[in-house]
Structure formats: structure tokens, C-alpha cells
Amino acid sequence: MQIWLLITRRLLLSAATLLLVSAFVFFVLEVLPGDVATRILGRDATPDSLQVLREQLGLNQPVLVRYLTWLGGLLTGDFGQSLVSNRSVSEILAPRIFNTLALSLYAFVLYLPLTIIPAVIQALNRDRAADQALSVVTLVLLSMPDFLLATILLLMFVLWIPVLPAISLVDESSSFAEYMSAMTLPALTLAIVMAVYAVRMLRDNLIEVLDSDYVRMAELKGLSRLRVLLRHALPNALVPTLNVTALNLAYLIGGVVVVEKVFSYPGFGTLLVDSLQLRDLPVIEATVMIAALVYVGANLVADIGAILLNPRLRTN
């Protein structure tokens, strides 16, 4: 019973957080300079035409009424209409969300070997040349901003070794091979940025586990070093690294915006930047709320998992 009380409390806190985010996003966008009707009709628009358009868009209503109307639409899955293209926001978001999910999945698949392989090499060659060289590379990448890493990868695989496209443009007519080719550089950038945070922790965890008594006992029993590593050391060393992996998944929400813009990838992040430039308020509000929902949802799942798996959290 106490477990369900804790879970219900987490659910209510998550719902309250999303409500606060929705209010913050809506009212902050309201105070931004500029007018949507003026941007749509241009500077030469007459006052009468501006007034008519504001009435059509509902911009002449009180701000609280518009917020409650918008919030009610969110709860029913209606994100409204784009003020620029007059298309359904859901119709605009659907292909962009698919592109970003595909990119994130590809990046996560690349992230796993980019994290595990260097960490294993460093742990098995502790304080040797390979360990020191990989530590230097990790520190350099750790201090490098996303856009700079993306630019370097563009130079490497577009100019010096021309095997990948410079612009990652895809649409509904693109084939699977075209999707993979377009996503490789953005996914590799995201994977490297995520991996450098996890490699150092996994390396230290592996060294600690390899020095433990039960691993030494397994080696004394005659088990091969590879079997000891894969069956005993690595699974135990991965557990603390899962927290970093969870943080990396949350990073994808914000980090993908920069990477998509650098490579002109038509995903969720690029849509947000373009909508900000056009001041398309319904699209901006929908994208920010979806990002907040993913972030809050990920933390909610992590909290519930910790409650179910950790007895101390259930009793405190």
C-alpha cells in the first residue's frame, strides 16, 4: 500500500511540474516582442487587416482565456493550428518526431560500443600507454562543444574522406539506406558526446570490480580472462553507469537541437528553432511541452524504478 502511495505522489508531482511548465511557456511567449499577425501579413499590412486576422486567430481574447483554451486542447491531444502554415500542429510534428526518434535510437546503438570498448581496453591496460592515450582523447572530447565536434566530423567524412552527405535531408519518400546515410553523422556526434561521460566512469568501475575478491577467485578457478570479464566483471560494473546513461538519454532532448541544426536534419529540434524564428506560437508551445513530457516522464520512470528496486526508499 505504501508503495502505491509513493508512486501516486510521484505521478501527482510530475503532473504539477508539467502544469507549471505549460503556464511558464505560454506566458513567457506572450510577453515576447513582436506580433504574429504583423509577421504573417508583413509590415505593409493595414490596421483593419491586422484586426481581422487577430480576431480569426483568437489573439484579441484575454490571455488567461487563451491559456485555458490551449491547455484544454493539450489534454485532449489537440495542439491547434500553425499560425504560419495554417496546418494542424500534430500533422507538422508527426514526421519530425519520427525523424528525431530514429536519430536518437541510432545514436544510442552507436553509444553502447563507443562506451564499452574503450572502457574495457583502459581497464585491462591500466596505467599503460593505451589507457593514457584514451584518457587524453576522452578529456579532449569532453571539453569540446557539440557544434565543434559536428564540424570536425563534417570535415573528416565530407571533405577529407567523402563518404557521407554534408546535409542530412530526408523525407517520407527516402529509402532506408538514404535514412541511414543521412543520420550517420548526426548520430555519431550525439553518440560521442554521450559516450565520453560514461567511458571514464565505466573504466573506474571495471578496475574496481576486477580487483575484487570474487573476480580473483573466478580467475583462480581457471576461468579464462575473457569469460571473467564478460560474465562477472562487466555486468557488475555496468550497474553504476546506468545512471549516467539515463542522464545521457535526457541530454538527447536538448542536445539533438544543436546537432540537427548543424546537419540540417529535419527533426524535432530543427522544427523548434525554425518555429522560434517565425514566432509560430502553437508549434513552439507544442514542441516545448513534448520535450518537457519526455524529460519528466523519464525521471518519473527512474523514480518509480528506484522505489520498486530499493527497499530503503519504500520504508523511508
Order of alpha helices (4+ residues) and beta strands (2+ residues): alpha-alpha-alpha-alpha-alpha-alpha-alpha-alpha-alpha-alpha-alpha-alpha-alpha-alpha
